[in-house]
Amino acid sequence: MKFEYLFSDCDGVIIDSEIIAARVMVKYINNFGVKIDLEEYLRTCSGKTFSGIMQSLSAKYDIPLKENFVEEITDLYMAAATKEEKAIDGVKKAFEAISLPKAIISNGYKEQINHSVDFCQLREQFEDRVFSGVEDVEFPKPAPDIYLYAAQKMGLKPENIIVIEDSKSGAKSAVEAGMYVIGFTGASHILEGHDQVLLSLGVKHVIQNMSELPPLIDEICTE
């Protein structure tokens, strides 16, 4: 099989930001009197949109949501990220060593995604190939729509695309889109046993360090 492109998730794959978002969200949710701790949040909510998480919790716990609750959470996240964000160890070197062209596929807003791309010094790798599950399609990850949309826009067949994802939501999205999915478990928010969770969803390989990615992709492309 000829693989033509690498599609990468953003948060938890190029930038170690999921743990920041989780801490912000746990505090925000706790303010409504809903008791959820960091581990439970990471286990059940990672990879989903702020909007989807809060709408689900609102229905379950009768939480009143402000009209601008997504903007409110985003502002809290960006304020925290400014102080705490960091690139995933070795991501720049790893992506530069991969010859496949690349696009980034995220459930974040494009402003946030582009900030992460620039912060991690990966603009040369992605250029303007940035796709957002909350801006480009009606249904974000875990639906396959954003991956299928990006493939269509790039003129690619899903089976010719390798994806790297960290979350259950993202892995489910890419697998259902018919792509070849690699799981990544090297970010700070990953819980023990997550590799098995990803494999159970149909992920083909799981790596913990970005240094493993270039040789793995070489191997996959020569099979």
N, C-alpha and C positions, 0 to 999 in steps of 0.2 A: 504493500500500500504506500502511496506517495503522500507524505504529509507536507503541506504547503505553508502552514501558519502556526504560530503559537499565540493563543489567547490567554491572557493572564488576568486573574482577579486583582484587586487593588489592596484593600484593607486585609492585613494578615498574610499577604503574599509579597508585596513589594515594600509595604510600610507596616510597622508594628503598632497598629492603631486600634485594633479591636479591643484590647484590654482597656484603653482609654475610654472608648465609647461605652464599654460595659460598666465601668465605674461611674460614669456620668449618668447612664440610664438607671442603674440600681438606686442611686441617690434620688433621681427624679421620681422614680416609681415609689420609693419609700415615703416620699413627701405626701403621697395620697393615702398613707396608712396601709399600703399593700406590702406585706413582708416577703421580700425576695432577696436572697443573698447573691454574691458574685458568682459562686459556683453554679447555682441554679440558673442564673441568667445566661452564663456561658454555655450551659448544657442545652438550654431550650430556645435561646433567642439569637445567638451569634449568626451573622450572615443575613439576617432579615432587616427590613427597613425600619427606621424609627417609627414611621407612620403605621406600618403593619403591626409592629409590636404593641404600640399604644392603643390602636383600635381594638386589637384582640383582648388586651387587658381591660380596656374600658367596658367592653361587652361582658366580660367575666366578672369584674368587680364593681361595675357601675361607677367608673371613674369619669368625672366631668372633664372633657377636653376643651381647651381654648381653641378658638379658630386658627390661631397661629402657633399651635403647639409644636409643629415640626420645626419652624424657624427658631422657636425658643430653645428646643433641644439642640439644634444645630449650632446655635450661638454658644451654648454651654460647652458643647464638644470642641468647637474651634478654639475657645479660650483655653481649655485644658490641653488640647493638642499643641498649641503654640509653645507650651512649656515642656511637654513630655514626649512629643513625637520623635521617632527615630526610624531609619531605614532598617529593613530586615538585613541581618548580617550577611554580607557577601552577595547581595542581590545585584548590585551594579556589575560586578565582575562576572557573575554567572550569566546575566542576560547579554552582556557584551560578547561572551564566548559562544553564544547560540546564533547560528547563521540564519535561522528561520526569521522572516519578518514577523512583527508582533503587533497586537492590538490589546487594549485593556478594556475589560468588561466588568462593570461594577454596579452594585445597587446604590452607590452614592450619587450625589449630584455632581455634574461635570465640573463645577467650580472646585469642589473638594478633590475630585479625582486629579484634575490638572495640577492642583497645588501639590498633591502627593507625588505625582510624576516628576515635577520640577524639584521638589525637595529631595527626592532620591536620585537626582541627576540622571534620569532615564528618558529625557525628552527625545534624544537622538534615536532611542530604540522604538518609541511609540509614535513620535511626531504628533499628528492630530487624530490618530486612530483611537479615539476615546468614546466608549459607549456606556450609557447610563440606563439601568433598569427602571429608574423612577422618572426619567425624562423621555426616553426613546420608545418605550412600549407601555401598554396598559397594565400588564401583569409582570412585576419584577421577579427575580429569583425568589422561590424555588421553581417557578414556572420556567420552561425552556425558552420563552419568547425572546429575551434579550440576546441570547447566544444565536438563535436562529436569525434574528434581525441583523446582527453584526455580520454573520456569514453571508447573508443575502447582499448587504451593502458592499461587502468586500468581493462579491462574485465568487464565493467559495462554497464547496460542498461540505456539510458538517463532518463527514467521515474523513476529510483531509485536514482536520484541525486538531492539534494537541492543546489541551487546556490544563492550566495549573490552578487549583482551588484549595482553600483551607477549610471552608465551612460545609456543614451538611446541606444547607440551603443552596450554596453555589455548586457543590458536587452533583446534587440531584438535578439542578438546572442543566448543567453541561452534559451529564449522562443521558438525560431524556432528550436532549437536542441531537444525540447520536454522535458525540465527539469522544475522542480518546483522552481520558481524564487522569491526571496525576494529582495526588493529594499532597499537601504540604503541612507539616506539623511542627514547624520550627518557630512559630510566633509565641509571644508571651501568654496569650489567652488559652492556648490549647490544653485540654485536660487529658489525664492519663486514659489510655484506651481509645483515643480518638482515631488512631490509625485503623483500628478494626471497624469502627463506625463507618469511616469513609470507604473502606474496602467492601463493606456490606451493601453499599449503595451502588456499586459497580465501578468504582475507581480502579484503575489497572495497577498502579504502583503508588507507594507512599514514600516520601522522602522527608527527612528532618532537617537537612542542611542544604543550603542553596548550592554548595559545591558539588552536590550529587546530581544537580539538574542537567548541566551540559552533557556529561557522559551518558546519562540515561536517555536524553533526547537523541543523541548520536546512535545509541543502540536501537532505539525504537525506529528511527528512520532508515536503518540498514537491515531490519528484520525481513 
